[in-house]
Amino acid sequence: MNAAGVSELSRLVVIDRLEVGPVKVEGKEETTVRPCGACEKCRRIVGMLLAVRQDPKRCGFRDEQIESSLRSLVENGVHQERAGAAHMAHLLYERGRISEPRLGKVAARPQPEVMKLRFDPERSPLNGIPVSLREPIVRILLQHAEGALQRSGRVWHAFDVLGAVTAIQGLSVDEIHERSGARRAPSSPSGSEGSEPSEERGEHTD
């Protein structure tokens, strides 16, 4: 999940094209950069695409690479937040794409919250997005996510994020922070506001 509270799965729901970086190229005369189909990132992308009913071949994966990636998902898992890995496993197993209800050591389990925008007061606060960008960004993200949630303690609650964003128009910075329940962090000597807490990750044994 990134700073805006968007999981990898939700970003792939309506994918049209995925730009594959030049990590490994097949053959010296290859003019198109294609995925290697053998690394952890490739199997994670294949799994997420199939989980949201998209075709990995549109991103350059061959049939044999897709099948190999699915086998590797079960045996080796993915380097991903645990909830996202569990939900991917659930979707893939439910749709008959993997042979066992697991990705590595992460058991398949419905985690529908990963398909939504998730705002956590510590890891992904709404006020982490610049005020001038909040409304346009939220409107774009809501086109690709299944709603929004806000965390309170250990529980996710439905969150009218667009309403929260539009309600702060015209307010001062202090008023915005007061409404969002956050205090303005004092400036540190280095100018840094501290590091972002790491997320719980899934198994990765490559």
Backbone as CSV, one residue per row, in Angstrom:
resi,resn,N_x,N_y,N_z,CA_x,CA_y,CA_z,C_x,C_y,C_z
1,MET,0.852,-1.186,0.000,0.000,0.000,0.000,0.888,1.236,0.000
2,ASN,0.565,2.232,-0.839,1.397,3.426,-0.906,0.864,4.532,-0.011
3,ALA,1.481,5.727,-0.119,1.146,6.814,0.794,-0.296,7.282,0.670
4,ALA,-0.912,7.042,-0.464,-2.302,7.434,-0.653,-3.270,6.343,-0.222
5,GLY,-2.728,5.246,0.297,-3.591,4.170,0.783,-4.133,3.295,-0.326
6,VAL,-3.396,3.174,-1.432,-3.872,2.390,-2.567,-3.086,1.096,-2.641
7,SER,-3.771,-0.041,-2.600,-3.082,-1.314,-2.687,-2.717,-1.624,-4.129
8,GLU,-1.754,-2.554,-4.289,-1.351,-2.953,-5.628,-2.516,-3.571,-6.400
9,LEU,-3.334,-4.363,-5.704,-4.461,-5.001,-6.380,-5.443,-3.975,-6.917
10,SER,-5.773,-2.965,-6.112,-6.762,-1.988,-6.576,-6.245,-1.164,-7.734
11,ARG,-4.907,-0.973,-7.827,-4.367,-0.206,-8.942,-4.475,-0.969,-10.252
12,LEU,-4.683,-2.292,-10.184,-4.718,-3.099,-11.398,-6.126,-3.441,-11.855
13,VAL,-7.140,-2.957,-11.173,-8.511,-3.363,-11.479,-8.895,-3.028,-12.917
14,VAL,-8.531,-1.870,-13.412,-8.935,-1.472,-14.763,-7.715,-1.172,-15.616
15,ILE,-6.690,-2.020,-15.519,-5.458,-1.781,-16.255,-5.678,-1.875,-17.761
16,ASP,-5.100,-0.965,-18.505,-5.111,-1.028,-19.963,-3.755,-1.480,-20.476
17,ARG,-2.700,-0.946,-19.866,-1.361,-1.312,-20.313,-0.387,-1.149,-19.167
18,LEU,0.477,-2.106,-18.986,1.478,-2.029,-17.943,2.835,-1.869,-18.600
19,GLU,3.543,-0.808,-18.272,4.858,-0.576,-18.845,5.870,-1.463,-18.136
20,VAL,6.506,-2.348,-18.867,7.465,-3.274,-18.285,8.855,-2.659,-18.382
21,GLY,9.502,-2.495,-17.260,10.819,-1.879,-17.244,11.885,-2.784,-17.841
22,PRO,12.973,-2.209,-18.335,14.040,-2.986,-18.982,14.935,-3.683,-17.974
23,VAL,14.371,-4.672,-17.287,15.152,-5.408,-16.305,15.889,-6.563,-16.972
24,LYS,15.163,-7.354,-17.727,15.772,-8.461,-18.454,15.168,-8.501,-19.852
25,VAL,16.012,-8.591,-20.848,15.547,-8.605,-22.224,15.880,-9.945,-22.841
26,GLU,14.928,-10.513,-23.548,15.109,-11.822,-24.164,15.798,-11.673,-25.512
27,GLY,17.072,-12.023,-25.588,17.775,-12.001,-26.863,18.341,-10.642,-27.210
28,LYS,19.498,-10.632,-27.869,20.159,-9.375,-28.206,19.432,-8.605,-29.298
29,GLU,18.681,-9.303,-30.134,18.003,-8.643,-31.246,16.568,-8.265,-30.909
30,GLU,16.178,-8.469,-29.687,14.821,-8.132,-29.262,14.631,-6.623,-29.289
31,THR,13.611,-6.149,-29.985,13.361,-4.710,-30.085,12.330,-4.236,-29.067
32,THR,11.537,-5.153,-28.515,10.528,-4.811,-27.518,10.951,-5.364,-26.166
33,VAL,10.919,-4.512,-25.160,11.259,-4.973,-23.814,10.117,-5.824,-23.287
34,ARG,10.441,-7.043,-22.875,9.427,-7.969,-22.389,9.780,-8.444,-20.979
35,PRO,8.781,-8.845,-20.208,9.062,-9.352,-18.858,9.815,-10.671,-18.926
36,CYS,10.702,-10.891,-17.946,11.462,-12.145,-17.947,10.573,-13.334,-17.613
37,GLY,9.509,-13.102,-16.824,8.591,-14.180,-16.474,9.128,-15.148,-15.450
38,ALA,10.292,-14.816,-14.831,10.903,-15.763,-13.906,11.154,-15.185,-12.518
39,CYS,11.068,-13.880,-12.370,11.410,-13.254,-11.088,10.176,-13.073,-10.195
40,GLU,10.425,-12.630,-8.964,9.328,-12.422,-8.023,8.363,-11.350,-8.504
41,LYS,8.909,-10.282,-9.078,8.033,-9.204,-9.540,7.121,-9.694,-10.652
42,CYS,7.658,-10.502,-11.561,6.842,-11.010,-12.667,5.711,-11.896,-12.160
43,ARG,6.019,-12.805,-11.236,4.948,-13.693,-10.768,3.915,-12.907,-9.973
44,ARG,4.355,-11.854,-9.272,3.405,-11.024,-8.520,2.473,-10.287,-9.484
45,ILE,3.030,-9.755,-10.572,2.215,-9.039,-11.557,1.243,-9.998,-12.237
46,VAL,1.733,-11.183,-12.617,0.857,-12.182,-13.236,-0.290,-12.527,-12.286
47,GLY,0.030,-12.751,-11.019,-0.994,-13.107,-10.043,-2.023,-12.012,-9.857
48,MET,-1.566,-10.765,-9.748,-2.499,-9.663,-9.536,-3.383,-9.442,-10.759
49,LEU,-2.802,-9.556,-11.944,-3.604,-9.376,-13.158,-4.697,-10.430,-13.257
50,LEU,-4.331,-11.688,-13.028,-5.330,-12.758,-13.104,-6.357,-12.636,-11.983
51,ALA,-5.938,-12.137,-10.828,-6.864,-11.982,-9.705,-7.966,-10.980,-10.018
52,VAL,-7.640,-9.969,-10.834,-8.649,-8.962,-11.189,-9.161,-9.167,-12.624
53,ARG,-9.035,-10.415,-13.099,-9.595,-10.845,-14.388,-9.000,-10.084,-15.584
54,GLN,-7.705,-9.838,-15.528,-7.012,-9.244,-16.667,-6.082,-10.278,-17.277
55,ASP,-5.682,-10.064,-18.527,-4.871,-11.026,-19.269,-3.404,-10.616,-19.244
56,PRO,-2.534,-11.390,-18.576,-1.110,-11.052,-18.527,-0.449,-10.989,-19.909
57,LYS,-1.042,-11.654,-20.898,-0.452,-11.619,-22.241,-0.477,-10.214,-22.827
58,ARG,-1.389,-9.383,-22.361,-1.429,-7.991,-22.815,-0.206,-7.223,-22.335
59,CYS,0.467,-7.750,-21.324,1.680,-7.121,-20.790,2.939,-7.854,-21.234
60,GLY,2.790,-8.732,-22.218,3.959,-9.382,-22.793,4.299,-10.746,-22.246
61,PHE,3.517,-11.278,-21.320,3.798,-12.596,-20.780,3.310,-13.684,-21.734
62,ARG,4.130,-14.721,-21.914,3.734,-15.862,-22.734,2.986,-16.878,-21.873
63,ASP,2.272,-17.782,-22.539,1.473,-18.782,-21.822,2.325,-19.585,-20.837
64,GLU,3.514,-20.025,-21.292,4.350,-20.836,-20.405,4.870,-20.027,-19.210
65,GLN,5.087,-18.734,-19.415,5.518,-17.886,-18.307,4.397,-17.695,-17.291
66,ILE,3.185,-17.583,-17.792,2.027,-17.421,-16.904,1.850,-18.654,-16.036
67,GLU,1.914,-19.832,-16.651,1.741,-21.066,-15.889,2.878,-21.268,-14.898
68,SER,4.095,-20.941,-15.312,5.243,-21.053,-14.416,5.118,-20.089,-13.234
69,SER,4.639,-18.890,-13.508,4.456,-17.894,-12.449,3.419,-18.352,-11.436
70,LEU,2.338,-18.963,-11.912,1.291,-19.440,-11.011,1.819,-20.550,-10.103
71,ARG,2.628,-21.447,-10.664,3.224,-22.501,-9.832,4.169,-21.903,-8.797
72,SER,4.948,-20.931,-9.230,5.906,-20.297,-8.322,5.203,-19.494,-7.232
73,LEU,4.054,-18.927,-7.544,3.288,-18.199,-6.532,2.947,-19.101,-5.355
74,VAL,2.511,-20.315,-5.666,2.125,-21.259,-4.617,3.335,-21.679,-3.795
75,GLU,4.436,-21.955,-4.474,5.605,-22.477,-3.776,6.412,-21.399,-3.068
76,ASN,6.544,-20.234,-3.688,7.462,-19.211,-3.173,6.791,-17.966,-2.616
77,GLY,5.510,-17.766,-2.903,4.815,-16.594,-2.392,5.251,-15.312,-3.075
78,VAL,4.933,-14.186,-2.447,5.256,-12.880,-3.018,5.746,-11.938,-1.917
79,HIS,6.490,-10.940,-2.325,6.963,-9.918,-1.385,5.943,-8.790,-1.397
80,GLN,4.929,-8.930,-0.575,3.774,-8.031,-0.612,3.132,-8.005,0.778
81,GLU,2.395,-6.944,1.080,1.715,-6.910,2.373,0.871,-8.178,2.520
82,ARG,0.803,-8.682,3.739,0.168,-9.984,3.975,-1.297,-10.006,3.563
83,ALA,-2.036,-8.943,3.860,-3.452,-8.910,3.489,-3.625,-8.979,1.987
84,GLY,-2.773,-8.269,1.246,-2.860,-8.297,-0.206,-2.542,-9.668,-0.767
85,ALA,-1.524,-10.324,-0.188,-1.164,-11.670,-0.641,-2.287,-12.664,-0.329
86,ALA,-2.890,-12.549,0.846,-3.969,-13.454,1.229,-5.180,-13.292,0.318
87,HIS,-5.491,-12.047,-0.024,-6.649,-11.807,-0.886,-6.360,-12.260,-2.316
88,MET,-5.138,-12.049,-2.788,-4.791,-12.536,-4.116,-4.911,-14.049,-4.177
89,ALA,-4.401,-14.717,-3.133,-4.511,-16.177,-3.081,-5.971,-16.605,-3.095
90,HIS,-6.800,-15.910,-2.338,-8.239,-16.221,-2.292,-8.871,-16.105,-3.679
91,LEU,-8.600,-15.010,-4.369,-9.197,-14.806,-5.688,-8.684,-15.825,-6.699
92,LEU,-7.384,-16.081,-6.676,-6.815,-17.027,-7.640,-7.322,-18.446,-7.396
93,TYR,-7.401,-18.854,-6.132,-7.867,-20.208,-5.824,-9.351,-20.348,-6.137
94,GLU,-10.123,-19.319,-5.811,-11.556,-19.334,-6.080,-11.827,-19.462,-7.571
95,ARG,-10.955,-18.899,-8.390,-11.129,-18.926,-9.848,-10.373,-20.064,-10.518
96,GLY,-9.827,-20.979,-9.696,-9.169,-22.158,-10.233,-7.838,-21.905,-10.909
97,ARG,-7.163,-20.822,-10.545,-5.897,-20.488,-11.193,-4.687,-21.034,-10.453
98,ILE,-4.826,-21.381,-9.170,-3.728,-21.995,-8.428,-4.227,-23.284,-7.799
99,SER,-3.282,-24.212,-7.574,-3.650,-25.556,-7.139,-3.901,-25.678,-5.647
100,GLU,-3.367,-24.756,-4.873,-3.533,-24.793,-3.417,-3.952,-23.417,-2.919
101,PRO,-4.703,-23.368,-1.814,-5.183,-22.080,-1.294,-4.113,-21.352,-0.475
102,ARG,-3.024,-21.005,-1.112,-1.939,-20.312,-0.427,-0.998,-19.678,-1.438
103,LEU,-0.257,-18.674,-0.973,0.884,-18.135,-1.712,2.064,-18.244,-0.768
104,GLY,2.933,-19.220,-1.008,4.005,-19.482,-0.066,3.410,-19.910,1.262
105,LYS,3.745,-19.177,2.339,3.233,-19.505,3.664,2.005,-18.678,4.046
106,VAL,1.525,-17.877,3.120,0.347,-17.045,3.385,-0.908,-17.761,2.888
107,ALA,-1.803,-18.094,3.795,-3.023,-18.817,3.441,-4.016,-17.902,2.739
108,ALA,-4.766,-18.486,1.801,-5.812,-17.737,1.103,-6.882,-17.314,2.091
109,ARG,-7.271,-16.063,2.010,-8.294,-15.545,2.917,-8.881,-14.269,2.334
110,PRO,-10.198,-14.137,2.296,-10.790,-12.895,1.769,-10.361,-11.691,2.601
111,GLN,-9.838,-10.704,1.930,-9.455,-9.440,2.570,-9.942,-8.312,1.658
112,PRO,-11.268,-8.137,1.532,-11.816,-7.198,0.550,-11.371,-5.754,0.752
113,GLU,-10.856,-5.437,1.947,-10.430,-4.059,2.179,-9.259,-3.648,1.278
114,VAL,-8.497,-4.640,0.778,-7.348,-4.273,-0.051,-7.767,-3.746,-1.415
115,MET,-9.038,-3.932,-1.777,-9.529,-3.416,-3.044,-10.049,-1.987,-2.916
116,LYS,-9.922,-1.433,-1.732,-10.413,-0.075,-1.474,-9.245,0.859,-1.157
117,LEU,-9.511,2.169,-1.224,-8.547,3.135,-0.718,-8.555,3.014,0.795
118,ARG,-7.385,2.885,1.398,-7.315,2.702,2.846,-6.499,3.831,3.466
119,PHE,-7.118,4.511,4.404,-6.462,5.635,5.075,-6.227,5.277,6.532
120,ASP,-4.957,5.152,6.869,-4.535,4.824,8.220,-3.920,6.080,8.835
121,PRO,-4.286,6.447,10.068,-3.767,7.676,10.675,-2.249,7.748,10.718
122,GLU,-1.578,6.582,10.777,-0.126,6.573,10.873,0.558,6.257,9.555
123,ARG,0.060,5.239,8.836,0.760,4.788,7.641,0.325,5.496,6.361
124,SER,-0.919,5.879,6.277,-1.402,6.521,5.046,-2.477,7.548,5.380
125,PRO,-2.119,8.613,6.097,-3.111,9.625,6.466,-3.538,10.454,5.266
126,LEU,-4.772,10.891,5.272,-5.275,11.725,4.185,-4.467,13.006,4.073
127,ASN,-4.022,13.530,5.197,-3.269,14.781,5.139,-1.842,14.583,4.644
128,GLY,-1.498,13.361,4.237,-0.210,13.124,3.590,-0.228,13.551,2.135
129,ILE,-1.414,13.834,1.601,-1.548,14.318,0.220,-1.664,15.835,0.261
130,PRO,-0.878,16.568,-0.520,-0.990,18.034,-0.527,-2.433,18.475,-0.751
131,VAL,-2.853,19.500,-0.019,-4.248,19.949,-0.063,-4.707,20.246,-1.480
132,SER,-3.866,20.930,-2.259,-4.269,21.320,-3.615,-4.458,20.133,-4.542
133,LEU,-3.897,18.982,-4.178,-3.978,17.790,-5.033,-4.991,16.772,-4.548
134,ARG,-5.505,16.942,-3.338,-6.335,15.887,-2.743,-7.568,15.557,-3.569
135,GLU,-8.371,16.560,-3.901,-9.609,16.258,-4.612,-9.363,15.617,-5.968
136,PRO,-8.488,16.176,-6.843,-8.283,15.520,-8.137,-7.701,14.117,-8.017
137,ILE,-6.776,13.926,-7.061,-6.189,12.597,-6.886,-7.235,11.603,-6.393
138,VAL,-8.008,12.010,-5.397,-9.030,11.108,-4.844,-10.065,10.740,-5.893
139,ARG,-10.476,11.703,-6.707,-11.457,11.417,-7.761,-10.908,10.391,-8.756
140,ILE,-9.637,10.531,-9.110,-9.021,9.572,-10.031,-8.936,8.187,-9.396
141,LEU,-8.462,8.123,-8.154,-8.283,6.837,-7.487,-9.605,6.115,-7.253
142,LEU,-10.662,6.867,-6.964,-11.954,6.234,-6.722,-12.537,5.578,-7.971
143,GLN,-12.033,5.987,-9.144,-12.482,5.327,-10.375,-11.947,3.899,-10.468
144,HIS,-10.868,3.623,-9.738,-10.205,2.323,-9.846,-10.257,1.498,-8.566
145,ALA,-10.882,2.012,-7.543,-10.986,1.283,-6.269,-12.451,1.044,-5.946
146,GLU,-12.685,0.135,-5.019,-14.051,-0.219,-4.643,-14.473,0.519,-3.373
147,GLY,-14.359,1.838,-3.398,-14.725,2.646,-2.247,-13.515,3.012,-1.409
148,ALA,-13.760,3.500,-0.194,-12.681,3.932,0.685,-12.981,3.531,2.124
149,LEU,-11.910,3.335,2.894,-12.014,2.961,4.299,-11.052,3.819,5.120
150,GLN,-11.393,3.984,6.391,-10.504,4.673,7.315,-10.336,3.786,8.540
151,ARG,-9.115,3.701,9.024,-8.836,2.799,10.136,-8.973,3.507,11.477
152,SER,-9.632,2.815,12.408,-9.752,3.294,13.778,-9.391,2.124,14.678
153,GLY,-8.248,2.207,15.342,-7.777,1.067,16.115,-7.404,-0.067,15.188
154,ARG,-8.039,-1.202,15.334,-7.777,-2.367,14.478,-8.902,-2.614,13.477
155,VAL,-9.827,-1.658,13.358,-11.018,-1.859,12.527,-11.059,-0.842,11.392
156,TRP,-11.418,-1.312,10.189,-11.629,-0.435,9.046,-13.102,-0.046,8.982
157,HIS,-13.361,1.242,8.787,-14.727,1.749,8.687,-14.919,2.425,7.327
158,ALA,-16.155,2.377,6.819,-16.467,3.074,5.570,-16.126,4.558,5.726
159,PHE,-15.583,5.132,4.675,-15.078,6.505,4.758,-15.488,7.282,3.518
160,ASP,-16.213,8.367,3.728,-16.576,9.260,2.628,-15.396,10.193,2.378
161,VAL,-14.384,9.670,1.709,-13.152,10.435,1.534,-13.368,11.662,0.660
162,LEU,-14.207,11.540,-0.350,-14.448,12.699,-1.208,-15.158,13.804,-0.429
163,GLY,-16.098,13.408,0.429,-16.773,14.393,1.263,-15.805,15.069,2.217
164,ALA,-14.873,14.282,2.765,-13.880,14.842,3.682,-12.957,15.811,2.960
165,VAL,-12.626,15.491,1.726,-11.723,16.346,0.947,-12.403,17.664,0.587
166,THR,-13.634,17.587,0.089,-14.321,18.809,-0.348,-14.714,19.687,0.842
167,ALA,-14.837,19.092,2.037,-15.247,19.861,3.207,-14.169,20.811,3.699
168,ILE,-12.910,20.575,3.300,-11.829,21.416,3.817,-11.474,22.557,2.875
169,GLN,-12.178,22.669,1.744,-11.880,23.748,0.816,-12.042,25.098,1.499
170,GLY,-11.046,25.960,1.388,-11.112,27.304,1.939,-10.690,27.419,3.388
171,LEU,-10.359,26.284,4.036,-9.933,26.342,5.429,-8.437,26.652,5.523
172,SER,-8.025,27.149,6.682,-6.605,27.392,6.909,-5.898,26.069,7.161
173,VAL,-4.564,26.095,7.107,-3.795,24.874,7.341,-4.069,24.314,8.730
174,ASP,-4.122,25.195,9.739,-4.380,24.725,11.101,-5.772,24.114,11.224
175,GLU,-6.763,24.715,10.570,-8.121,24.174,10.617,-8.201,22.822,9.925
176,ILE,-7.457,22.674,8.828,-7.438,21.403,8.100,-6.866,20.302,8.992
177,HIS,-5.755,20.594,9.669,-5.141,19.597,10.541,-6.048,19.276,11.720
178,GLU,-6.761,20.272,12.222,-7.671,20.046,13.341,-8.815,19.132,12.933
179,ARG,-9.364,19.350,11.738,-10.482,18.519,11.275,-10.038,17.092,10.981
180,SER,-8.802,16.956,10.515,-8.322,15.616,10.167,-7.816,14.852,11.369
181,GLY,-7.812,15.532,12.545,-7.394,14.857,13.771,-5.910,14.698,13.894
182,ALA,-5.162,15.484,13.118,-3.706,15.380,13.161,-3.103,16.690,13.616
183,ARG,-2.006,16.600,14.323,-1.292,17.780,14.736,-0.149,18.043,13.776
184,ARG,0.169,19.285,13.594,1.288,19.623,12.737,2.574,19.181,13.410
185,ALA,3.365,18.418,12.694,4.599,17.895,13.266,5.633,19.005,13.367
186,PRO,6.340,19.124,14.518,7.384,20.137,14.638,8.532,19.821,13.707
187,SER,9.188,20.844,13.221,10.305,20.646,12.305,11.485,20.078,13.065
188,SER,12.124,19.065,12.488,13.314,18.490,13.087,14.526,19.224,12.568
189,PRO,15.689,19.101,13.232,16.890,19.794,12.771,17.251,19.469,11.334
190,SER,16.975,18.240,10.904,17.330,17.841,9.545,16.252,18.160,8.547
191,GLY,15.080,18.575,9.042,13.974,18.867,8.136,13.162,17.653,7.790
192,SER,13.518,16.486,8.377,12.812,15.243,8.069,11.691,15.046,9.062
193,GLU,10.587,14.501,8.615,9.446,14.229,9.483,9.442,12.805,9.998
194,GLY,10.532,12.077,9.774,10.591,10.701,10.262,10.320,9.714,9.159
195,SER,10.694,8.485,9.377,10.528,7.459,8.355,9.155,6.850,8.442
196,GLU,8.706,6.325,7.313,7.389,5.699,7.252,7.469,4.304,7.831
197,PRO,6.536,3.900,8.689,6.561,2.556,9.267,6.486,1.506,8.169
198,SER,7.247,0.432,8.349,7.214,-0.631,7.354,5.951,-1.427,7.524
199,GLU,5.466,-2.002,6.402,4.249,-2.805,6.434,4.620,-4.265,6.603
200,GLU,3.686,-5.015,7.132,3.885,-6.448,7.230,3.907,-7.016,5.832
201,ARG,4.911,-7.807,5.521,5.076,-8.312,4.168,4.765,-9.788,4.112
202,GLY,4.441,-10.251,2.926,4.219,-11.667,2.712,5.541,-12.411,2.602
203,GLU,5.484,-13.720,2.432,6.687,-14.524,2.331,7.372,-14.303,1.007
204,HIS,8.700,-14.352,1.044,9.486,-14.211,-0.179,10.746,-15.035,0.007
205,THR,10.884,-16.088,-0.739,11.986,-17.013,-0.505,12.929,-17.123,-1.668
206,ASP,12.787,-16.240,-2.679,13.717,-16.306,-3.809,15.143,-16.012,-3.362
